[in-house]
């Protein structure tokens, strides 16, 4: 019985001593850590603002913000966030030189939060090409003068593209 009482007292004292330590420090909390842009046209510039707050009782310091790729940039509103205040990270993805495919980019936020020193923000999208052509090149071979040669190809534009045909082009060799 004395041993049980001793263990109970020790556990209570240990809990009381660690309680203030848990309440101390900065604590980063994001509204959301993901953003799905859905389907976008190749060349689109994607922008999103991630909002976060310091839920702790000490100043939160954002030590570093790293992007997973050169096509992704992140702009931090401020490096030091007082308790109860908030900040923002604006992330921009340039899809201009990216191949048409499923896209997943990340931004790592390193902070002074002892419980969560690194938070990873994830952005996804499906990049669709501006247009699809059935044959990337068409070979006509050695065509004698005066002879007509025909090759067919098709051009398709996805529904999200703004590609419009203005006039029909016909080229003949003379």
C-alpha positions in Angstrom: 0.0 0.0 0.0 2.8 2.4 0.9 4.5 1.6 -2.5 1.2 2.4 -4.4 0.9 5.7 -2.5 4.5 6.5 -3.2 4.1 5.8 -7.0 0.9 7.9 -7.0 2.6 10.8 -5.4 5.6 10.6 -7.7 3.3 10.5 -10.8 1.3 13.5 -9.6 4.4 15.6 -8.9 6.0 14.6 -12.2 2.7 15.6 -14.0 2.6 18.9 -12.2 6.3 19.6 -13.0 5.9 18.8 -16.7 2.6 20.7 -17.2 4.2 24.2 -17.2 6.9 22.9 -19.6 4.3 21.8 -22.0 2.6 25.1 -22.0 5.8 27.1 -22.6 7.0 27.8 -26.1 5.8 28.7 -29.6 3.2 26.6 -31.3 2.5 26.9 -35.1 -1.0 26.0 -36.4 -1.9 26.2 -40.1 -5.5 26.6 -41.2 -4.7 24.0 -43.9 -1.5 22.3 -45.1 -2.8 21.2 -48.5 -4.2 22.9 -51.7 -5.5 21.0 -54.7 -5.9 23.3 -57.8 -7.6 20.5 -59.8 -7.2 20.7 -63.6 -5.1 23.7 -65.0 -3.8 24.6 -68.4 -0.1 24.3 -69.1 1.5 27.7 -68.5 -0.9 28.7 -65.7 0.5 30.5 -62.7 -0.9 28.9 -59.5 -1.1 31.0 -56.3 -2.2 30.1 -52.8 -1.8 31.7 -49.4 -1.3 29.4 -46.4 -2.4 31.1 -43.2 -0.9 30.1 -39.8 -1.1 31.3 -36.2 1.1 31.1 -33.1 -1.0 29.3 -30.6 1.8 29.2 -28.0 2.9 31.6 -25.3 6.3 32.5 -26.8 7.4 34.2 -30.0 7.3 31.9 -33.0 10.3 32.2 -35.3 10.1 31.0 -38.8 13.7 29.8 -39.4 13.5 28.8 -43.1 11.0 28.1 -45.9 12.2 25.8 -48.6 10.5 24.8 -51.9 10.8 21.4 -53.5 11.5 22.8 -57.0 12.7 25.8 -58.8 9.2 26.3 -60.3 7.8 26.9 -56.8 8.4 30.0 -54.8 7.3 30.9 -51.2 7.0 34.3 -49.7 6.8 34.6 -45.9 4.9 37.6 -44.5 7.1 37.9 -41.4 9.8 35.9 -39.6 8.7 36.5 -36.0 5.1 35.9 -34.8 4.1 37.0 -31.3 1.8 34.7 -29.3 -1.8 35.0 -30.6 -0.8 36.6 -33.8 -0.7 35.2 -37.3 1.2 35.1 -40.6 1.0 34.0 -44.2 3.1 32.1 -46.7 2.2 32.9 -50.3 3.2 30.0 -52.6 3.4 30.5 -56.4 3.9 27.6 -58.9 4.9 28.5 -62.5 3.7 25.6 -64.8 5.1 27.2 -68.0 8.0 24.7 -68.5 6.5 21.8 -66.7 5.4 18.7 -68.6 1.6 18.0 -68.7 1.0 15.5 -65.9 0.0 15.3 -62.3 1.9 17.8 -60.2 2.8 17.6 -56.6 5.0 20.3 -55.0 5.9 20.9 -51.4 7.1 23.7 -49.2 8.9 22.9 -45.9 8.4 25.4 -43.1 11.1 25.2 -40.3 10.1 27.0 -37.1 10.9 27.3 -33.4 7.9 25.2 -32.5 9.5 22.4 -30.3 6.7 19.9 -31.0 6.5 20.6 -34.7 9.8 21.9 -36.0 9.0 21.2 -39.6 5.6 21.5 -41.3 5.2 20.4 -45.0 2.7 22.2 -47.1 1.6 20.3 -50.2 0.1 21.7 -53.5 -1.3 19.5 -56.2 -2.7 19.9 -59.7 -3.3 18.2 -63.0 -1.5 20.2 -65.7 -3.2 19.7 -69.1 -1.4 20.6 -72.3 -2.5 23.7 -74.3 -3.1 21.3 -77.2 -2.3 17.8 -78.4 -1.2 17.1 -81.9 -1.3 13.6 -83.3 2.0 13.7 -85.1 4.8 15.9 -83.7 6.4 16.0 -87.1 5.2 15.0 -90.6 7.6 13.6 -93.2 6.7 14.2 -96.8 9.7 12.5 -98.3 11.2 13.5 -101.6 8.3 15.0 -103.5 8.7 15.6 -107.3 7.8 19.0 -108.6 4.1 19.3 -109.5 3.0 16.3 -107.5 0.7 16.7 -104.5 1.3 14.8 -101.3 -1.2 14.7 -98.5 -0.6 13.8 -94.9 -3.2 14.1 -92.2 -2.8 15.2 -88.6 -5.1 16.4 -85.9 -4.9 19.0 -83.3 -7.0 18.8 -80.1 -7.6 21.3 -77.4 -8.7 20.4 -73.9 -11.9 22.0 -72.6 -9.9 24.3 -70.2 -7.7 25.6 -73.0 -8.3 29.0 -74.7 -6.8 27.8 -78.0 -8.8 29.1 -81.0 -8.4 28.6 -84.7 -8.4 31.8 -86.7 -8.0 30.6 -90.2 -7.4 27.5 -92.2 -3.8 27.2 -93.5 -3.1 25.4 -96.8 0.4 25.2 -98.0 1.4 24.0 -101.5 4.8 23.5 -103.1 5.5 24.9 -106.5 
